[in-house]
Amino acid sequence: MSLAKWTAGLLAGMSMLAFAAPADAGEVRVTVAEYSAKTGPYFEEVKKEFEAANPGITIKYEVVPWDVLLQKLTTDITAGTNADLSIIGTRWLIDFVQQDVAEPLDSYIKPEFKDRFIDTFLQPSIMDGKTYGLPIAASARAMYYNKELFEKAGIAKPPATWTELQEDARKIKAIGAFGFGLQGKEIETDVYYYYAMWSQGTEILNKDGTSGLSTPGALEAAKLYKSMIDEGLTEPGVTSNNREDVQNLFKQGKVGMMITAPFLSNQIKEEAPNLKYGVAAIPAGPTGARGTYGVTDSIIMFKNSKNKDEAWKLLDFLFTKEQRAKFTQGEGFLPVNKEEAKMDYYVNNADLAAFTALLPDARFAPVIPGWEEIAQITSDAMQKIYLGSAKPEDALKDAAAKADAVLKKK
């Protein structure tokens, strides 16, 4: 769905917010984003524990796949049938705030509650001094590498720079595997490009607020990826592979290196326990610049909720150390709770330590209206470049003009 259609839908829905379907007394309805097969069972366990501890309050969940979540929320908001609480991508939050459908939580948040959080992950949900969401999930990105393929190819350690990565990818190709796994469709296709772009010292937005896609660093990053595809250093058919496809190739031992999230570690333990792998920093560029993608998803309260006090009680429960640990460890995310982060599970986990070490270099999606549209423009440009249907210079120039047009509209 385009952002323009979504915004129009929200505007249409604003007049209906006052006529939301009447809620049952003491019932808290929650729209839950589905992260994995573990998501639904976790929240059902929360329901049992919370209702037992809070007589008179009942919880009703609807678990929704991520790929249809935004559309569902738009439809529900427009009809005035939205839940009391919902998990959302934090990058959507500014649009919810601008359309006045998200409830500020500051009147509920006490200093001791706020102090539970690692500030890095709470900040993206704070806008104009008001807290509109709480970080239900947090993640970053790092580079996974196959130790057995490295050993067979005579590679001693993970590459520190993109130049070294190319050299290593050639050695891995020579032993019959794919050097570097590169996704080319669906969610985070634009983000995979930013890793190389950030290493060139280029940001998504220039200091004057225009798109960074027209900069020399953006062009160098695109040429880097295109040259790797042309040289056969990636898996074939890049634009046919989404993140899960590339992760599956890695789990099968067919890919030497790829960049993705902490949850791949959990998947490897369950699905490919014999795979010998390591986690390292994303390579740096010619001047030493590097960047990882920091991600949070937030849970928000809707302004038209009829049971806000009960909904807040559930939020308070969800963000206790014990509940955070169950959810975070089950799904394979990073801790957002300070006390949780001190647990042995995290302190003694080398994979998670590698991700945590990258957080000082983390960039989050820009908090701007129209971000989803700009991300799609970038992904479309990357696909053209990867397929060879447009020269990198032309595709990026066109994408920058389109992104700037979106930025000027806001």
C-alpha positions in Angstrom: 0.0 0.0 0.0 1.4 3.5 -0.8 1.9 5.9 2.0 -0.4 8.4 0.2 -3.3 5.9 0.3 -2.5 5.0 3.9 -2.5 8.7 5.0 -5.8 9.3 3.1 -7.3 6.3 4.9 -6.2 7.6 8.2 -7.6 11.1 7.5 -10.9 9.5 6.5 -10.8 7.5 9.7 -10.2 10.5 12.0 -13.9 11.5 11.8 -14.8 8.0 12.9 -12.5 7.7 15.9 -15.2 9.1 18.2 -17.5 6.3 17.1 -15.2 3.4 17.8 -17.0 0.1 18.5 -17.9 -0.1 22.2 -15.4 -2.2 24.2 -16.4 -4.6 26.8 -15.6 -3.3 30.3 -12.2 -4.5 31.4 -11.3 -6.0 28.0 -8.0 -5.0 26.4 -7.7 -5.8 22.7 -4.2 -6.1 21.3 -3.1 -6.4 17.7 0.1 -8.5 17.8 2.6 -8.6 14.9 3.7 -12.2 14.2 7.5 -12.5 14.4 7.7 -16.3 14.4 5.8 -19.4 15.4 6.6 -18.6 19.0 4.8 -15.2 19.0 1.2 -16.4 19.4 2.1 -19.0 22.2 4.1 -16.4 24.1 1.2 -13.9 24.2 -1.3 -16.6 25.1 0.9 -17.4 28.1 0.9 -13.7 29.0 -2.9 -13.7 28.8 -3.1 -16.5 31.4 -0.6 -15.0 33.8 -1.9 -11.5 33.5 -5.6 -12.4 33.9 -4.8 -14.5 36.9 -3.0 -11.6 38.5 -5.6 -9.0 37.4 -9.2 -10.3 38.1 -11.7 -8.3 36.1 -9.4 -7.6 33.1 -9.5 -9.9 30.1 -7.0 -9.8 27.2 -8.0 -10.5 23.6 -5.3 -10.9 21.0 -5.2 -10.9 17.2 -1.9 -12.1 15.7 -1.3 -10.6 12.3 1.5 -11.3 9.8 3.9 -8.4 9.3 3.3 -8.2 5.6 -0.4 -7.2 6.1 -0.1 -5.5 9.4 0.0 -1.9 8.2 -2.9 -2.5 5.8 -5.0 -4.1 8.6 -4.3 -1.2 11.0 -5.2 1.3 8.3 -8.5 -0.5 7.7 -9.3 -0.8 11.4 -8.5 2.8 12.2 -10.6 4.0 9.3 -13.6 1.9 10.5 -13.0 2.8 14.1 -12.6 -0.8 15.1 -8.9 -0.7 16.0 -7.7 -2.5 19.1 -6.6 -0.7 22.4 -2.9 -1.6 21.8 -0.9 -2.6 18.7 2.6 -3.5 17.8 3.8 -1.4 14.9 7.0 -0.7 13.1 8.5 2.4 14.9 9.2 3.9 11.5 5.4 4.2 11.0 4.9 6.1 14.3 5.4 9.6 13.0 2.4 9.1 10.7 0.2 7.8 13.5 1.3 10.8 15.7 0.6 13.3 12.9 -2.8 11.8 12.3 -3.5 12.1 16.1 -4.4 8.4 16.6 -1.6 7.5 19.0 -2.0 8.2 22.7 0.9 9.9 24.6 2.0 7.6 27.4 3.8 10.2 29.6 0.9 10.5 32.1 1.4 6.8 32.9 5.2 6.6 32.8 6.8 7.0 36.2 10.6 7.7 36.5 11.2 4.1 37.8 9.3 2.7 34.8 11.3 4.8 32.3 14.5 3.7 34.0 13.8 0.1 33.0 14.8 0.9 29.4 18.1 1.1 27.6 17.8 4.7 26.3 19.0 3.9 22.8 15.9 1.8 22.1 13.4 4.1 23.9 14.4 7.3 22.0 12.9 6.4 18.6 9.4 6.5 20.1 9.8 9.9 21.7 8.6 12.8 19.5 8.3 16.4 20.4 9.1 15.5 24.0 6.2 13.0 24.2 6.5 9.2 24.5 4.1 7.6 22.0 5.4 4.0 22.2 7.5 1.4 24.0 10.1 -0.7 22.3 8.6 -4.2 22.2 11.4 -5.5 20.0 14.9 -4.3 19.2 17.5 -5.5 16.8 20.6 -4.5 14.9 22.5 -6.1 12.0 25.9 -7.7 11.8 27.8 -10.0 9.4 27.5 -13.7 9.7 30.3 -15.9 8.2 30.7 -19.6 7.6 33.8 -20.8 9.4 34.2 -24.0 7.5 34.1 -22.2 4.1 36.6 -19.7 5.4 38.9 -22.5 6.5 38.6 -24.3 3.1 39.2 -21.0 1.3 42.3 -20.2 3.4 40.7 -17.1 5.0 42.0 -16.5 8.5 39.5 -14.0 9.9 36.4 -12.1 8.8 37.0 -9.1 6.5 37.4 -5.7 8.1 36.8 -3.7 4.9 34.6 -4.1 1.8 37.8 -4.5 -0.3 38.8 -7.5 1.9 35.2 -8.8 1.7 35.5 -8.9 -2.1 38.8 -10.7 -2.0 37.4 -13.2 0.5 34.3 -13.7 -1.7 36.5 -14.5 -4.7 38.3 -17.2 -2.6 35.0 -18.7 -1.5 33.7 -18.7 -5.1 36.8 -20.6 -6.1 35.8 -23.5 -3.8 32.3 -23.7 -5.2 30.2 -21.7 -2.8 28.6 -18.2 -2.9 30.9 -15.6 -1.5 28.4 -13.0 -0.3 24.6 -13.4 0.2 22.8 -10.3 -1.1 19.0 -9.9 -0.9 17.2 -8.1 -3.7 13.5 -8.1 -2.9 11.0 -7.3 -0.2 11.6 -5.9 3.3 15.0 -4.3 4.0 16.3 -4.5 0.4 17.0 -0.8 0.8 18.7 -1.4 4.1 21.1 -4.0 2.6 22.3 -1.2 0.3 22.7 1.3 3.1 25.4 -0.9 4.8 27.8 -0.2 1.8 26.5 3.4 1.6 27.2 4.2 5.2 30.7 2.8 4.8 31.3 5.5 2.2 30.4 8.2 4.8 27.1 8.8 3.1 23.8 9.2 5.1 20.3 8.5 3.9 19.4 12.2 4.2 21.9 15.0 3.6 22.3 17.7 6.2 20.0 20.0 4.2 17.3 17.3 4.4 17.5 16.1 0.8 18.1 12.6 -0.3 21.6 11.2 0.0 21.1 8.9 -3.1 22.6 11.5 -5.5 25.9 11.7 -3.6 29.2 10.2 -4.8 29.3 7.8 -1.8 25.9 6.4 -2.8 27.1 5.8 -6.3 30.2 4.0 -5.1 28.1 1.7 -2.9 25.8 0.8 -5.7 28.8 0.1 -8.0 30.3 -2.1 -5.4 27.3 -4.4 -5.1 26.7 -4.4 -8.9 30.4 -5.4 -9.5 30.0 -8.3 -7.0 26.9 -9.5 -8.8 28.6 -9.2 -12.2 31.7 -11.1 -11.0 29.6 -13.9 -9.6 30.5 -13.3 -6.0 26.9 -13.3 -4.8 24.3 -16.0 -5.2 22.6 -16.0 -8.6 19.3 -14.2 -9.1 19.7 -11.7 -6.4 16.4 -9.9 -7.1 14.6 -13.2 -6.6 15.8 -13.6 -3.1 14.4 -11.9 0.0 16.0 -11.9 3.4 14.7 -15.3 4.4 15.9 -16.9 1.1 19.5 -15.7 1.7 19.3 -16.8 5.3 18.2 -20.2 4.2 21.2 -20.5 1.8 23.4 -19.5 4.7 21.9 -22.2 7.0 22.5 -24.7 4.2 26.2 -23.9 4.2 26.1 -22.4 0.7 27.0 -18.8 1.5 30.2 -17.5 3.0 29.0 -14.2 4.3 25.8 -12.3 4.8 24.4 -9.4 6.8 21.3 -9.9 8.9 19.7 -9.8 12.4 20.3 -11.6 15.7 17.4 -14.0 15.2 19.4 -15.9 12.6 21.5 -17.3 15.5 18.4 -18.8 17.0 17.3 -20.3 13.7 20.8 -21.9 13.2 20.7 -23.5 16.6 17.3 -25.0 15.8 17.6 -25.8 12.1 21.3 -26.2 11.4 23.0 -27.0 14.7 26.1 -28.4 13.0 26.8 -25.2 11.1 30.0 -23.6 12.3 29.6 -19.8 12.0 30.7 -16.5 13.5 29.4 -13.0 13.8 31.4 -10.0 13.0 31.1 -6.2 12.4 29.8 -5.0 9.1 32.9 -4.1 6.9 34.2 -0.5 6.9 34.7 1.7 3.9 37.8 3.5 2.6 37.9 6.0 5.5 37.0 3.6 8.2 33.3 4.6 8.2 30.8 1.9 8.9 27.2 1.6 10.1 24.7 -1.0 11.2 20.9 -0.7 11.0 19.2 -0.3 14.4 15.6 -1.4 14.5 12.8 -1.1 17.0 9.2 -2.1 16.9 6.9 -0.3 19.3 3.7 -1.1 21.0 1.3 1.9 21.1 -2.0 2.8 22.7 -4.7 4.2 20.5 -6.3 7.5 21.5 -9.8 6.1 21.1 -9.2 3.2 23.5 -12.0 2.9 26.1 -9.9 0.9 28.5 -6.7 2.9 28.8 -6.0 2.2 32.4 -6.3 -1.5 31.9 -4.3 -1.3 28.7 -1.5 0.4 30.7 -1.5 -2.3 33.3 -0.8 -4.8 30.5 2.0 -2.7 29.1 3.5 -2.4 32.6 3.4 -6.2 32.9 4.9 -6.8 29.4 7.9 -4.6 30.3 8.9 -6.4 33.5 12.3 -8.1 33.3 10.8 -11.6 33.4 8.4 -11.0 30.5 11.0 -9.2 28.4 13.4 -12.1 28.9 10.8 -14.7 27.7 9.9 -12.7 24.6 13.3 -11.5 23.7 15.1 -14.8 24.1 12.3 -16.7 22.3 12.3 -14.4 19.3 16.1 -13.8 19.2 16.1 -10.0 19.7 18.3 -7.7 21.7 17.3 -6.7 25.3 15.6 -3.3 25.8 15.5 -3.7 29.5 18.6 -2.8 31.5 18.2 -5.5 34.1 17.4 -8.1 31.4 20.7 -7.1 29.6 22.7 -8.1 32.7 21.4 -11.7 32.6 23.9 -14.5 31.9 22.0 -15.3 28.7 23.2 -12.0 27.2 26.5 -11.5 29.0 27.9 -14.9 28.0 26.4 -15.0 24.4 29.2 -14.2 21.9 26.7 -13.7 19.1 24.7 -11.1 20.9 27.8 -9.4 22.2 28.9 -8.8 18.6 25.6 -7.1 17.9 25.6 -5.0 21.0 29.2 -3.8 20.2 27.8 -2.4 16.9 25.1 -0.3 18.6 27.3 2.9 18.8 27.4 2.9 15.0 23.6 2.1 14.6 21.4 4.2 12.4 17.7 4.1 12.7 15.2 4.7 9.9 14.8 8.5 9.6 11.8 9.8 11.6 10.1 11.6 8.7 6.7 11.4 7.1 6.7 9.4 3.9 9.6 7.2 5.0 8.1 3.9 3.7 7.6 5.5 0.3 11.2 6.6 0.2 12.4 3.2 1.3 10.4 1.6 -1.6 11.9 4.1 -4.1 15.4 3.1 -3.0 14.5 -0.7 -3.2 13.1 -0.2 -6.7 16.3 1.6 -7.8 18.5 -1.2 -6.3 16.6 -3.8 -8.2 17.1 -2.0 -11.5 20.8 -1.7 -10.8 21.1 -5.4 -9.8 19.2 -6.5 -12.9 21.3 -4.3 -15.1 18.2 -2.6 -16.5 19.5 0.8 -15.5 23.0 2.2 -15.0 23.8 3.0 -11.3 24.2 6.7 -12.1 20.8 6.9 -13.8 18.9 4.8 -11.3 20.2 6.8 -8.3 19.6 10.1 -10.0 16.0 9.2 -10.7 15.5 7.7 -7.2 17.0 10.9 -5.5 14.6 13.1 -7.5 11.6 11.0 -6.5 12.7 10.9 -2.9 13.2 14.7 -2.8 9.7 15.1 -4.2 8.3 13.1 -1.3 10.4 15.0 1.2 9.2 18.4 -0.2 5.5 17.3 0.1 5.8 16.7 3.8 
